């Protein structure tokens, strides 16, 4: 967070000024997006572990409605991570595109886009941890060329190839309906 220009000392403070400072800041940054790799696998494992723990808790308390609901929700969350939720995760942020591209050179796995980061803090074992929350992603709009629009006219699964320009603007270079995208 300090690399992005945030005063982490002020953020970690416990005074009213710290809360005001935290609430009023957002900064433009370059965000590294990772597609279907380690961050996704980590989240998938976390969701699977939570579903397993919830099932075990239900097994020891089969009559408790709270545990039935928790197990159902955890299982649904795990299935959504596998089949529905995004496999695109923000894994890093910075201000220098050359430095980020050097650290993440594989353009098939990593995209760099503009976005806004908002600071946050939390107390953990008598220590204040400073973290960043992505408040805006400036690549949420992608122009769809006319020859690919019919792909998006149905609810069928599809595959899309996206390229990013020098100013990090995304555009579609290929799109097709695909059962493999399910």
C-alpha positions as CSV (number, residue, x, y, z in Angstrom):
1,X,0.0,0.0,0.0
2,X,2.9,2.3,0.7
3,X,4.2,1.7,-2.9
4,X,0.8,3.0,-4.1
5,X,1.3,6.2,-2.2
6,X,-0.8,5.5,0.9
7,X,0.5,6.7,4.3
8,X,0.4,3.3,6.0
9,X,1.4,4.9,9.4
10,X,-1.6,7.2,9.2
11,X,-3.8,4.3,8.1
12,X,-2.7,2.0,10.9
13,X,-3.4,4.7,13.5
14,X,-6.4,4.3,15.8
15,X,-7.6,7.9,16.0
16,X,-10.6,9.5,14.4
17,X,-8.3,11.1,11.9
18,X,-7.2,7.6,10.7
19,X,-10.9,6.7,10.0
20,X,-11.5,10.0,8.2
21,X,-8.3,9.5,6.1
22,X,-9.2,5.9,5.3
23,X,-12.8,6.9,4.2
24,X,-11.7,9.7,1.9
25,X,-9.0,8.0,-0.1
26,X,-8.9,6.1,-3.3
27,X,-6.0,6.0,-5.7
28,X,-5.6,5.1,-9.3
29,X,-3.3,2.1,-9.8
30,X,-2.5,-0.6,-12.3
31,X,-4.0,-3.9,-11.3
32,X,-2.7,-7.3,-12.4
33,X,-5.4,-9.8,-13.2
34,X,-4.6,-13.5,-13.2
35,X,-6.8,-15.9,-15.2
36,X,-7.5,-19.5,-14.0
37,X,-4.3,-20.0,-12.1
38,X,-2.9,-20.1,-8.6
39,X,-5.3,-17.5,-7.0
40,X,-8.3,-19.3,-8.5
41,X,-7.0,-22.7,-7.4
42,X,-6.5,-21.3,-3.9
43,X,-10.0,-19.9,-3.7
44,X,-11.4,-23.2,-5.1
45,X,-9.5,-25.2,-2.4
46,X,-10.7,-22.8,0.3
47,X,-14.3,-23.2,-0.8
48,X,-13.9,-27.0,-0.9
49,X,-12.4,-27.1,2.6
50,X,-15.2,-24.9,3.9
51,X,-17.8,-27.2,2.4
52,X,-16.1,-30.2,3.9
53,X,-15.9,-28.6,7.3
54,X,-19.5,-27.6,7.1
55,X,-20.5,-31.2,6.2
56,X,-18.5,-32.6,9.1
57,X,-20.1,-30.1,11.5
58,X,-23.5,-31.1,10.2
59,X,-22.6,-34.8,10.7
60,X,-21.9,-34.2,14.4
61,X,-25.1,-32.0,14.8
62,X,-27.6,-33.5,12.3
63,X,-30.7,-32.0,14.0
64,X,-29.5,-28.4,14.0
65,X,-31.2,-26.3,11.3
66,X,-28.3,-23.8,11.5
67,X,-25.8,-26.4,10.5
68,X,-28.0,-27.8,7.7
69,X,-28.3,-24.3,6.2
70,X,-24.5,-23.7,6.6
71,X,-23.6,-26.9,4.9
72,X,-26.1,-26.2,2.1
73,X,-24.7,-22.7,1.6
74,X,-21.1,-23.9,1.7
75,X,-21.8,-26.6,-0.9
76,X,-23.6,-24.1,-3.1
77,X,-20.6,-21.7,-2.8
78,X,-18.2,-24.5,-3.8
79,X,-20.3,-25.5,-6.8
80,X,-20.5,-21.8,-7.9
81,X,-16.7,-21.5,-7.6
82,X,-16.3,-24.5,-9.9
83,X,-18.9,-23.6,-12.5
84,X,-20.2,-20.0,-12.3
85,X,-17.9,-17.5,-10.5
86,X,-15.1,-15.7,-12.2
87,X,-11.7,-17.3,-12.5
88,X,-10.2,-13.9,-12.9
89,X,-8.5,-12.5,-9.7
90,X,-6.6,-9.3,-8.9
91,X,-3.2,-10.6,-7.6
92,X,-1.0,-7.5,-7.5
93,X,-1.0,-3.7,-8.0
94,X,1.5,-1.0,-8.8
95,X,2.2,2.2,-10.5
96,X,4.9,1.2,-13.0
97,X,3.7,-0.8,-16.0
98,X,7.2,-2.0,-17.0
99,X,7.9,-3.3,-13.5
100,X,4.5,-5.2,-13.4
101,X,4.9,-6.6,-16.9
102,X,8.5,-7.8,-16.0
103,X,7.0,-9.6,-13.0
104,X,4.1,-11.0,-15.0
105,X,5.3,-11.4,-18.6
106,X,2.8,-14.2,-19.7
107,X,0.0,-12.3,-21.4
108,X,-2.1,-15.4,-21.7
109,X,-2.4,-15.6,-17.9
110,X,-2.0,-12.0,-16.8
111,X,-3.6,-8.8,-17.9
112,X,-2.8,-5.3,-16.5
113,X,-5.7,-2.8,-16.2
114,X,-6.4,0.5,-14.6
115,X,-8.4,0.6,-11.4
116,X,-9.1,2.4,-8.1
117,X,-7.9,1.0,-4.8
118,X,-9.4,2.1,-1.5
119,X,-7.5,1.5,1.8
120,X,-8.8,-0.5,4.7
121,X,-7.6,-1.8,8.0
122,X,-8.4,-4.6,10.4
123,X,-7.2,-5.5,13.9
124,X,-5.5,-8.9,14.2
125,X,-3.8,-10.0,17.4
126,X,-3.1,-6.5,18.7
127,X,-1.7,-5.5,15.2
128,X,-3.3,-3.3,12.6
129,X,-3.2,-4.8,9.1
130,X,-3.5,-2.4,6.2
131,X,-5.1,-3.8,3.0
132,X,-6.5,-2.6,-0.3
133,X,-9.9,-3.0,-1.7
134,X,-10.6,-2.7,-5.4
135,X,-13.3,-0.1,-5.7
136,X,-13.3,0.2,-9.5
137,X,-11.9,-1.8,-12.4
138,X,-11.5,0.4,-15.5
139,X,-11.8,-2.5,-17.9
140,X,-15.4,-3.4,-17.2
141,X,-16.5,-2.3,-20.7
142,X,-15.3,-4.0,-23.8
143,X,-16.4,-3.0,-27.3
144,X,-17.9,-6.1,-29.1
145,X,-17.1,-6.0,-32.9
146,X,-20.2,-6.4,-35.0
147,X,-19.0,-9.8,-36.4
148,X,-19.0,-11.3,-32.8
149,X,-22.3,-9.9,-31.4
150,X,-24.4,-12.9,-32.3
151,X,-22.3,-15.0,-29.9
152,X,-23.7,-13.0,-27.0
153,X,-27.3,-13.0,-28.2
154,X,-28.0,-16.3,-26.4
155,X,-27.4,-17.7,-23.0
156,X,-25.2,-20.5,-24.4
157,X,-21.6,-20.7,-23.1
158,X,-18.9,-18.9,-25.0
159,X,-15.2,-18.4,-25.3
160,X,-13.7,-15.0,-25.8
161,X,-10.1,-13.9,-26.6
162,X,-9.3,-10.4,-25.4
163,X,-6.3,-8.2,-26.3
164,X,-5.1,-5.1,-24.4
165,X,-3.7,-2.1,-26.2
166,X,-0.9,0.3,-25.2
167,X,-3.3,2.3,-23.0
168,X,-4.5,-1.0,-21.5
169,X,-7.9,-0.8,-23.3
170,X,-9.4,-4.2,-23.9
171,X,-10.9,-5.4,-27.2
172,X,-12.3,-8.7,-28.4
173,X,-10.2,-10.5,-31.0
174,X,-12.2,-13.7,-31.1
175,X,-15.5,-15.0,-29.8
176,X,-17.4,-18.2,-30.3
177,X,-20.1,-20.3,-28.7
178,X,-18.6,-23.3,-27.0
179,X,-19.7,-26.2,-24.8
180,X,-16.1,-26.2,-23.4
181,X,-16.8,-22.9,-21.7
182,X,-19.4,-24.4,-19.3
